[in-house]
Amino acid sequence: VSNAGVGMAGPLECQSLAAMQSLMDTNFFGLVRLVKEVLPDMKQRRGGHIVVISSIMGLQGIVFNDIYSASKFAVEGFCESLVVQALRFNVAISLVEPGPVMTEFETKLYEEAERADYSRTDPETAEIFTKLYLRNSRDVFTSLGQTPEDIAEVT
């Protein structure tokens, strides 16, 4: 089971390239490293099941989540491409892509976003992100968010 991930939200021009690369290293290459480790043994045994917990943002990008969405799209493409080869060896790959989930993950993401420096973007974009996106996104999570238990039950 792969469930590792980090988030990133905010105007693109406020994100450092190093932070973007770190996110991709965890969200995408972390999964790749895991699969490279377990797949050969599963293929040799001719059986296994890899479960990947990803995000709905691997199917649809959401404003101000550019890099996070890109990492989840990469996970989607990787799993979809690998599944045909894996099935030949009786290895299943399940990709779980929940929508909003109420966890510390989101709480930390919002706290970081509220403390971030938006001086590298234009005032209009900074205001849209801080006044509209953050407030409304929090409301969406509060009203529509799933619990980790909901995800575990479905998975």
C-alpha positions as CSV (number, residue, x, y, z in Angstrom):
1,V,0.0,0.0,0.0
2,S,1.4,3.4,-1.0
3,N,-0.1,6.3,0.8
4,A,2.8,8.8,1.0
5,G,2.2,12.3,-0.1
6,V,2.8,15.9,0.5
7,G,0.7,18.9,-0.6
8,M,1.3,22.2,-2.2
9,A,-1.2,25.0,-2.9
10,G,-0.8,28.6,-3.9
11,P,0.2,30.7,-6.9
12,L,2.7,29.0,-9.1
13,E,5.2,31.9,-9.0
14,C,5.4,31.7,-5.2
15,Q,6.5,28.0,-5.3
16,S,10.3,27.3,-5.4
17,L,11.6,24.8,-7.9
18,A,13.3,22.9,-5.1
19,A,9.9,22.6,-3.3
20,M,8.3,21.4,-6.5
21,Q,11.0,18.8,-7.1
22,S,10.7,17.6,-3.5
23,L,6.9,17.2,-3.9
24,M,7.4,15.2,-7.1
25,D,10.1,13.1,-5.4
26,T,7.7,12.1,-2.6
27,N,4.4,11.9,-4.5
28,F,5.6,10.3,-7.7
29,F,9.1,8.9,-7.4
30,G,8.3,7.6,-3.9
31,L,5.7,5.4,-5.5
32,V,8.0,4.4,-8.3
33,R,10.7,3.4,-5.8
34,L,8.2,1.3,-3.9
35,V,6.8,-0.5,-7.0
36,K,10.4,-1.1,-8.3
37,E,11.1,-2.8,-5.0
38,V,8.0,-5.0,-4.7
39,L,7.0,-5.8,-8.3
40,P,9.8,-8.2,-9.2
41,D,9.0,-10.5,-6.3
42,M,5.3,-10.3,-7.1
43,K,6.0,-11.1,-10.7
44,Q,8.2,-14.0,-9.8
45,R,5.4,-15.4,-7.4
46,R,2.9,-14.7,-10.1
47,G,0.6,-12.9,-7.6
48,G,0.2,-9.8,-5.6
49,H,-1.7,-6.6,-5.2
50,I,-0.4,-3.0,-5.1
51,V,-2.8,-0.4,-3.7
52,V,-2.1,3.2,-4.4
53,I,-3.9,6.0,-2.5
54,S,-3.8,9.0,-4.7
55,S,-6.2,11.9,-5.2
56,I,-9.1,13.0,-7.4
57,M,-6.6,15.7,-8.5
58,G,-5.0,13.0,-10.6
59,L,-8.1,13.1,-12.7
60,Q,-9.0,16.8,-12.6
61,G,-6.7,19.7,-11.9
62,I,-7.9,22.3,-9.4
63,V,-6.9,26.0,-9.4
64,F,-3.9,26.8,-7.2
65,N,-2.9,23.1,-7.0
66,D,-0.8,23.0,-10.1
67,I,2.2,21.0,-8.9
68,Y,0.2,18.7,-6.6
69,S,-2.2,17.9,-9.4
70,A,0.7,17.3,-11.8
71,S,2.2,14.8,-9.3
72,K,-1.1,13.0,-9.0
73,F,-1.6,13.0,-12.8
74,A,1.9,11.3,-13.0
75,V,0.7,8.7,-10.5
76,E,-2.4,8.1,-12.6
77,G,-0.4,7.6,-15.8
78,F,2.2,5.4,-14.2
79,C,-0.4,3.1,-12.7
80,E,-2.5,2.9,-15.8
81,S,0.5,2.1,-17.9
82,L,1.8,-0.5,-15.5
83,V,-1.5,-2.3,-14.9
84,V,-1.5,-4.2,-18.2
85,Q,2.0,-5.6,-17.7
86,A,1.3,-6.4,-14.1
87,L,-1.9,-8.3,-14.9
88,R,0.1,-10.7,-17.1
89,F,1.8,-11.8,-13.9
90,N,-1.4,-11.9,-11.9
91,V,-0.5,-8.7,-10.0
92,A,-3.4,-6.3,-9.4
93,I,-2.9,-2.6,-9.1
94,S,-5.7,-0.6,-7.5
95,L,-5.7,3.2,-7.7
96,V,-7.9,4.9,-5.0
97,E,-8.5,8.6,-5.8
98,P,-10.6,10.1,-3.1
99,G,-11.9,13.7,-3.1
100,P,-11.5,15.9,0.0
101,V,-10.4,14.0,3.1
102,M,-10.4,15.7,6.5
103,T,-6.9,15.0,8.0
104,E,-3.9,16.8,9.4
105,F,-2.6,16.9,5.8
106,E,-5.2,19.6,4.9
107,T,-4.8,21.4,8.2
108,K,-1.1,21.7,7.8
109,L,-1.5,22.8,4.1
110,Y,-3.8,25.6,5.1
111,E,-1.6,26.7,8.0
112,E,1.4,26.9,5.6
113,A,-0.7,28.8,3.0
114,E,-1.8,31.4,5.5
115,R,1.8,32.1,6.6
116,A,3.3,32.1,3.0
117,D,4.9,35.0,1.3
118,Y,2.8,36.1,-1.8
119,S,5.0,39.0,-2.7
120,R,6.3,37.1,-5.8
121,T,2.9,37.2,-7.5
122,D,0.6,40.1,-8.5
123,P,-1.8,41.5,-5.9
124,E,-4.9,40.3,-7.7
125,T,-3.7,36.7,-7.8
126,A,-2.6,36.9,-4.1
127,E,-6.0,38.2,-3.1
128,I,-7.9,35.6,-5.1
129,F,-5.9,32.9,-3.4
130,T,-6.0,34.2,0.1
131,K,-9.5,35.7,0.2
132,L,-11.4,33.3,-2.1
133,Y,-9.6,30.1,-2.6
134,L,-8.4,29.4,1.0
135,R,-11.8,30.4,2.6
136,N,-13.9,28.5,0.1
137,S,-11.6,25.5,0.0
138,R,-11.8,25.1,3.8
139,D,-15.7,25.3,3.5
140,V,-15.7,22.5,0.9
141,F,-13.6,20.3,3.1
142,T,-15.8,21.0,6.1
143,S,-19.0,20.3,4.3
144,L,-18.0,17.6,1.8
145,G,-14.8,16.1,3.2
146,Q,-14.6,12.4,3.8
147,T,-13.0,10.9,6.9
148,P,-10.0,8.6,6.7
149,E,-12.3,5.8,7.9
150,D,-14.6,6.4,4.9
151,I,-11.6,5.9,2.6
152,A,-10.4,2.8,4.4
153,E,-13.9,1.3,4.3
154,V,-14.2,1.8,0.5
155,T,-10.6,0.7,-0.1
